[in-house]
């Protein structure tokens, strides 16, 4: 039963990553593209965690935590650059 749930969730997360990639490329404005990239970070974290559950390894959870921190910092930096035109004051 867990195997079916893992395959289903992996397929759905992969589809969501592809749809957000489409939104990041075709997005009508720059804030939409930033939001799509942030959503892609979150979906990739889900994919990494599901892969870690499938392989039964704990190292993937640390990688997901690292990607979450980098994704948050990069989203804040890009939004700050978009609003102010400068990242470091």
HELIX and SHEET records of a PDB file:
HELIX    1   1 UNK A    2  UNK A   26  1                                  25    
HELIX    2   2 UNK A   30  UNK A   55  1                                  26    
HELIX    3   3 UNK A   59  UNK A   84  1                                  26    
END                                                                             
